[in-house]
Amino acid sequence: MRFPERFSQLPDYAFPRLRSLLDAHAPGGDVIHMTIGEPRHDPPPFVGAVLAEALDGFGRYPANDGTAALREAICGWVGRRYGVALDPQSQVMALNGTREGLFNAAVALCPEAGGRPPVVLTPNPFYQVYAVAALAMGAEPVYVPATRETGFLPDYAGLPTDLLDRTEIAYLCSPANPQGAVADEEYLRDLLALAERHDFRVFADECYSEVYDADPPPGALAVAAAAGADPERLLVFNSLSKRSNLPGLRSGFVAGGPRSMARIRQLRAYAGAPLPEPLQEVAARAWADEAHVDASRAIYRRKYAVAAEVFDGIDGCGPPEAGFFLWLPVEDGEAAALRLWQATGVRVLPGAYLSRDTATGNPGNGYIRVAMVATEREVQRGLLAVRDCLYG
């Protein structure tokens, strides 16, 4: 029996690798989980009531592209947040979590290989679905370092011209997972101009856009509109997982130019997994409400302050620009994660598990990712353990 070769070089996913690294060893204290980016703040208070009122919707097949109410709620949020008017009929579609969209948009929009395979650019480290989407399409994934030297964002403009000419898709995560770096308006303008010159699309993953301290991160839709960019150059993805503490709802959206969106909708009609209608009702209410987002953001601000205090004076260990991860420099990420687990019971993720080896090395090797998603007290306890064990 034969199996496809295109996925044969995939490493084990990050969390099975972590279990293999840690679980044979006893924790050195009360276990504190700081690995997965699963928000544990309270969900919006209205979820139960909205869901109860919509229960009869489980008796119907859900709208594949999202109900009209949900698409209008998403467009309303985009308008308030970014000042951009989207057509709910042709420029936005509901997703069953953004991972689905980040994958299927590549399936719908990446052209087939002619002679040499098309190129898909991804920052390194990165959300692993980017690479799997490239491999599924027979494209060549190119892992572009996003390191301290590049501001923890990929320097796509510095790539060779012939590589850029073969590029079909460039993924960008801002705020970045795992480093928390934010692409400013100039970076986004330059990337869209680069896409225009070399005829590729930008897939902007903005799932952490609503977790920040002072200034809201700029959005690619707003920058594109202000620059008069071709709307077909850009697809933007966002979700309620981080913004609204609803990772189990599996509700997100993709927005972009009408022609690109038509291709994505056509594919989804055949192979999509739409969100049940009652859950779409909850999602529509969540996009329309900012009070719960403000309350959650206030908690993250306090956690940022804890991180700043705990790591005061330790180079590279301050709070992120946005998002809820700390990307902490260590000599060796795996060794640091194992040492921390055995000495303290704190569980963190080696940075190399989020990155790929390249000719210049693995940019995640010298880092650990620490998720600040638990209660404030638990986060403080965990960060103090990290500091005392690894930097004391």
C-alpha positions as CSV (number, residue, x, y, z in Angstrom):
1,M,0.0,0.0,0.0
2,R,1.4,3.4,-1.0
3,F,1.2,6.6,0.9
4,P,1.7,10.2,-0.3
5,E,5.3,11.4,-0.1
6,R,4.4,15.1,0.3
7,F,3.9,14.9,4.0
8,S,6.6,12.4,4.8
9,Q,9.0,15.0,6.1
10,L,6.6,16.5,8.6
11,P,7.9,16.4,12.1
12,D,5.6,15.2,14.9
13,Y,3.2,18.0,15.9
14,A,4.4,20.2,18.8
15,F,2.3,18.8,21.6
16,P,3.0,15.1,21.0
17,R,6.7,16.0,20.8
18,L,6.4,17.8,24.1
19,R,4.7,14.8,25.8
20,S,7.6,12.6,24.5
21,L,10.1,15.1,26.0
22,L,8.5,15.6,29.4
23,D,6.1,12.8,30.4
24,A,8.7,10.2,31.2
25,H,9.9,12.5,34.0
26,A,8.1,13.5,37.2
27,P,7.3,17.2,37.7
28,G,9.3,19.0,40.3
29,G,6.2,20.8,41.8
30,D,2.6,21.5,41.3
31,V,1.9,21.4,37.6
32,I,1.4,24.7,35.8
33,H,0.4,24.5,32.1
34,M,1.9,27.3,30.1
35,T,2.1,25.6,26.7
36,I,-1.0,25.8,24.6
37,G,-2.6,29.1,23.5
38,E,-6.0,28.3,24.9
39,P,-7.5,31.3,26.6
40,R,-8.9,30.5,30.1
41,H,-10.6,33.8,30.8
42,D,-14.3,33.7,31.3
43,P,-16.3,33.5,28.0
44,P,-18.8,36.3,27.3
45,P,-21.7,36.2,29.8
46,F,-24.4,36.0,27.2
47,V,-23.3,32.7,25.5
48,G,-25.6,30.4,27.4
49,A,-28.7,32.5,26.9
50,V,-28.1,33.0,23.2
51,L,-27.4,29.4,22.7
52,A,-30.5,28.3,24.6
53,E,-32.7,30.6,22.4
54,A,-31.3,29.1,19.2
55,L,-31.4,25.4,20.1
56,D,-33.9,24.6,17.4
57,G,-31.2,25.5,14.8
58,F,-29.5,22.2,15.5
59,G,-32.4,20.7,13.6
60,R,-31.3,22.4,10.3
61,Y,-28.3,22.2,8.1
62,P,-26.3,25.4,8.7
63,A,-25.6,28.0,6.2
64,N,-22.3,27.1,4.5
65,D,-20.9,30.6,4.1
66,G,-22.3,31.8,7.5
67,T,-25.8,33.1,8.2
68,A,-26.6,36.6,7.0
69,A,-26.7,37.8,10.6
70,L,-23.2,36.5,11.3
71,R,-21.7,37.9,8.1
72,E,-23.2,41.3,8.8
73,A,-21.9,41.2,12.4
74,I,-18.4,40.4,11.2
75,C,-18.6,43.2,8.7
76,G,-19.9,45.5,11.4
77,W,-16.9,44.7,13.6
78,V,-14.4,45.2,10.7
79,G,-16.0,48.6,10.1
80,R,-15.8,49.7,13.7
81,R,-12.3,48.3,14.3
82,Y,-10.6,49.2,11.0
83,G,-12.9,51.7,9.3
84,V,-13.2,49.4,6.3
85,A,-16.6,48.6,4.6
86,L,-16.9,45.0,3.4
87,D,-19.8,43.6,1.4
88,P,-21.2,40.7,3.6
89,Q,-22.4,39.0,0.4
90,S,-19.2,38.8,-1.5
91,Q,-16.2,39.7,0.8
92,V,-16.6,37.7,3.9
93,M,-17.2,34.0,4.9
94,A,-17.6,32.3,8.2
95,L,-15.1,29.6,9.1
96,N,-15.1,26.6,11.4
97,G,-12.0,28.0,13.1
98,T,-9.3,29.9,11.2
99,R,-7.1,26.8,10.8
100,E,-9.7,25.5,8.3
101,G,-9.6,28.8,6.4
102,L,-5.8,29.1,6.4
103,F,-5.5,25.7,4.8
104,N,-8.5,25.7,2.4
105,A,-7.7,29.2,1.1
106,A,-4.4,27.8,-0.2
107,V,-6.2,24.9,-1.7
108,A,-8.6,27.3,-3.5
109,L,-6.1,29.9,-4.6
110,C,-2.7,28.4,-5.1
111,P,-2.1,27.7,-8.8
112,E,-0.9,24.3,-9.9
113,A,2.8,23.7,-10.6
114,G,3.9,24.4,-14.2
115,G,7.6,23.7,-14.5
116,R,9.1,24.5,-11.1
117,P,6.8,24.3,-8.1
118,P,5.1,27.4,-6.9
119,V,6.5,28.9,-3.6
120,V,4.6,29.6,-0.4
121,L,6.4,31.9,2.0
122,T,6.0,31.4,5.7
123,P,7.6,33.1,8.7
124,N,9.9,30.8,10.8
125,P,8.7,30.1,13.5
126,F,5.1,29.8,12.5
127,Y,1.6,28.3,12.9
128,Q,2.2,24.9,11.4
129,V,-0.9,24.8,9.2
130,Y,0.9,27.2,6.8
131,A,3.5,24.6,5.8
132,V,0.9,21.8,5.5
133,A,-1.2,23.9,3.2
134,A,1.8,24.5,1.0
135,L,2.8,20.8,0.9
136,A,-0.8,19.8,0.1
137,M,-0.7,21.9,-3.0
138,G,2.6,20.6,-4.2
139,A,4.2,24.0,-3.5
140,E,7.6,24.6,-2.1
141,P,7.4,26.0,1.4
142,V,10.1,28.6,2.1
143,Y,10.8,29.2,5.8
144,V,11.9,32.8,6.2
145,P,13.5,33.5,9.6
146,A,11.6,35.9,11.9
147,T,14.3,36.6,14.4
148,R,15.4,39.3,16.8
149,E,17.5,40.8,14.0
150,T,14.5,41.2,11.8
151,G,12.1,42.5,14.5
152,F,10.6,38.9,14.8
153,L,8.9,39.4,11.4
154,P,9.9,37.8,8.2
155,D,12.0,39.9,5.8
156,Y,10.2,38.9,2.6
157,A,11.6,41.8,0.7
158,G,15.1,40.6,1.2
159,L,14.5,37.3,-0.7
160,P,16.0,36.7,-4.2
161,T,13.9,38.1,-7.0
162,D,13.6,34.8,-8.8
163,L,12.2,33.2,-5.6
164,L,9.7,36.1,-5.2
165,D,8.6,35.7,-8.9
166,R,7.7,32.1,-8.1
167,T,5.8,33.0,-5.0
168,E,2.0,32.5,-5.0
169,I,1.2,33.0,-1.3
170,A,3.0,34.7,1.6
171,Y,1.6,34.0,5.1
172,L,2.0,36.7,7.8
173,C,0.9,36.4,11.4
174,S,0.6,39.8,13.1
175,P,0.5,40.0,16.1
176,A,3.0,37.1,15.7
177,N,2.7,33.7,17.2
178,P,4.9,33.0,19.1
179,Q,7.0,36.2,19.4
180,G,4.2,38.8,19.8
181,A,5.7,41.2,17.3
182,V,3.4,43.6,15.5
183,A,3.7,44.5,11.8
184,D,3.3,48.3,11.6
185,E,1.6,50.1,8.8
186,E,4.8,50.6,6.9
187,Y,5.6,46.9,7.0
188,L,2.2,46.0,5.7
189,R,2.3,48.6,2.9
190,D,5.6,47.4,1.8
191,L,4.5,43.8,1.8
192,L,1.4,44.6,-0.2
193,A,3.5,46.5,-2.7
194,L,5.9,43.6,-2.9
195,A,3.0,41.3,-3.6
196,E,1.9,43.6,-6.4
197,R,5.3,43.7,-8.0
198,H,5.7,39.9,-7.9
199,D,2.1,38.9,-8.4
200,F,1.4,36.9,-5.2
201,R,-1.3,37.0,-2.5
202,V,-0.8,37.9,1.2
203,F,-2.6,35.7,3.8
204,A,-2.8,37.8,6.9
205,D,-3.4,35.8,10.1
206,E,-4.7,38.3,12.6
207,C,-6.1,36.0,15.3
208,Y,-4.3,37.8,18.1
209,S,-5.3,41.3,17.0
210,E,-7.4,42.1,20.1
211,V,-4.9,41.0,22.8
212,Y,-2.7,44.0,23.4
213,D,-1.6,46.5,26.0
214,A,-1.6,50.1,24.8
215,D,-2.2,50.6,21.0
216,P,-4.4,48.3,18.9
217,P,-2.3,46.6,16.2
218,P,-3.0,47.9,12.7
219,G,-4.9,45.6,10.4
220,A,-4.0,44.6,6.8
221,L,-7.5,45.5,5.5
222,A,-7.2,49.1,6.7
223,V,-3.6,49.5,5.3
224,A,-4.7,47.9,2.0
225,A,-7.7,50.2,1.7
226,A,-5.7,53.3,2.5
227,A,-3.0,52.4,0.0
228,G,-5.6,51.6,-2.7
229,A,-4.2,48.1,-3.0
230,D,-5.9,45.5,-5.3
231,P,-8.3,43.8,-2.9
232,E,-7.6,40.4,-4.5
233,R,-4.0,40.6,-3.2
234,L,-5.1,40.1,0.4
235,L,-7.0,37.6,2.5
236,V,-7.4,38.3,6.2
237,F,-8.3,35.7,8.8
238,N,-9.5,36.2,12.4
239,S,-11.5,34.4,15.0
240,L,-13.3,34.5,18.3
241,S,-10.9,32.0,20.0
242,K,-8.5,34.6,21.4
243,R,-10.7,37.8,21.2
244,S,-13.7,36.4,23.0
245,N,-12.1,33.4,24.9
246,L,-14.2,31.0,22.8
247,P,-11.7,28.5,21.4
248,G,-14.3,25.7,21.7
249,L,-16.8,27.6,19.6
250,R,-14.6,27.1,16.5
251,S,-15.8,30.3,14.9
252,G,-13.7,32.5,12.6
253,F,-13.9,34.3,9.3
254,V,-11.9,35.1,6.2
255,A,-12.3,38.3,4.3
256,G,-10.9,39.4,0.9
257,G,-11.5,40.4,-2.7
258,P,-14.8,39.1,-4.3
259,R,-13.1,37.0,-6.9
260,S,-10.8,35.2,-4.4
261,M,-13.7,34.8,-2.0
262,A,-15.9,33.2,-4.7
263,R,-13.2,30.6,-5.3
264,I,-13.0,29.8,-1.6
265,R,-16.8,29.6,-1.3
266,Q,-17.0,27.3,-4.3
267,L,-14.5,24.9,-2.7
268,R,-16.2,25.1,0.7
269,A,-19.6,24.1,-0.8
270,Y,-18.0,20.8,-1.7
271,A,-15.7,20.2,1.3
272,G,-16.5,22.6,4.1
273,A,-17.7,21.9,7.6
274,P,-20.0,24.8,8.4
275,L,-20.6,25.9,12.0
276,P,-23.9,24.8,13.4
277,E,-26.5,27.5,13.3
278,P,-26.9,28.0,17.1
279,L,-23.1,28.5,17.3
280,Q,-23.3,31.0,14.5
281,E,-25.9,32.9,16.6
282,V,-23.5,33.0,19.5
283,A,-20.7,34.2,17.2
284,A,-22.8,37.0,15.7
285,R,-23.6,38.3,19.2
286,A,-19.9,38.0,20.2
287,W,-18.7,40.1,17.2
288,A,-21.3,42.7,18.0
289,D,-20.1,43.1,21.6
290,E,-16.9,44.8,22.9
291,A,-17.5,44.9,26.6
292,H,-16.3,41.3,27.2
293,V,-13.3,42.0,25.0
294,D,-12.4,45.1,27.0
295,A,-12.7,43.1,30.3
296,S,-10.5,40.3,29.0
297,R,-7.9,42.8,27.7
298,A,-7.7,44.4,31.1
299,I,-6.7,41.1,32.6
300,Y,-4.0,40.6,29.9
301,R,-2.7,44.1,30.7
302,R,-2.2,43.0,34.3
303,K,-0.4,39.9,33.2
304,Y,1.9,42.1,31.0
305,A,2.7,44.1,34.1
306,V,3.5,40.9,36.0
307,A,5.8,39.8,33.2
308,A,7.5,43.2,33.1
309,E,8.1,43.1,36.9
310,V,9.2,39.4,37.1
311,F,11.7,39.7,34.2
312,D,12.9,43.3,34.9
313,G,16.5,43.7,33.9
314,I,16.7,40.3,32.0
315,D,17.4,41.0,28.3
316,G,14.8,39.8,25.8
317,C,12.3,38.7,28.5
318,G,9.9,41.6,28.7
319,P,6.2,41.3,27.8
320,P,5.2,41.1,24.1
321,E,3.9,43.9,21.9
322,A,0.6,42.0,21.6
323,G,-0.7,38.5,22.1
324,F,-0.3,36.3,25.2
325,F,2.9,34.5,24.6
326,L,6.4,35.2,26.0
327,W,9.2,34.2,23.7
328,L,12.0,33.8,26.1
329,P,15.7,33.4,25.1
330,V,17.5,30.4,26.5
331,E,20.6,28.4,25.5
332,D,18.6,25.4,24.3
333,G,14.8,25.3,24.3
334,E,14.4,21.5,24.8
335,A,16.9,21.4,27.6
336,A,15.3,24.4,29.3
337,A,11.8,23.0,29.0
338,L,12.9,19.7,30.5
339,R,14.9,21.3,33.3
340,L,12.0,23.6,34.2
341,W,9.5,20.7,34.3
342,Q,11.8,18.5,36.4
343,A,12.7,21.3,38.8
344,T,9.4,23.2,39.1
345,G,6.4,21.5,37.4
346,V,6.0,24.4,35.0
347,R,5.3,23.1,31.4
348,V,6.4,25.3,28.5
349,L,7.0,24.7,24.8
350,P,10.5,24.5,23.2
351,G,10.7,27.1,20.4
352,A,12.1,24.6,17.9
353,Y,8.8,22.7,18.0
354,L,7.3,25.8,16.3
355,S,10.1,26.2,13.7
356,R,11.8,24.3,10.9
357,D,15.4,23.6,10.3
358,T,17.0,25.6,7.5
359,A,20.4,26.0,6.0
360,T,21.1,28.7,8.6
361,G,19.7,26.7,11.5
362,N,16.5,26.6,13.4
363,P,15.5,30.0,14.7
364,G,13.4,28.5,17.6
365,N,16.3,26.5,19.1
366,G,17.3,29.2,21.6
367,Y,13.8,30.0,22.9
368,I,10.8,28.7,24.9
369,R,7.2,29.8,24.4
370,V,5.3,30.6,27.6
371,A,1.5,31.1,27.4
372,M,0.0,33.6,29.8
373,V,-3.5,32.2,29.6
374,A,-4.2,30.9,33.2
375,T,-5.3,33.0,36.1
376,E,-3.2,36.0,37.2
377,R,-2.0,34.2,40.3
378,E,-1.0,31.1,38.4
379,V,0.7,33.1,35.7
380,Q,2.7,35.0,38.3
381,R,3.6,31.8,40.1
382,G,4.7,30.2,36.8
383,L,6.7,33.2,35.6
384,L,8.5,33.4,38.9
385,A,9.4,29.7,38.6
386,V,10.7,30.3,35.1
387,R,12.8,33.2,36.2
388,D,14.3,31.5,39.2
389,C,15.0,28.2,37.4
390,L,16.3,29.5,34.1
391,Y,17.7,33.0,34.8
392,G,18.4,33.0,38.6
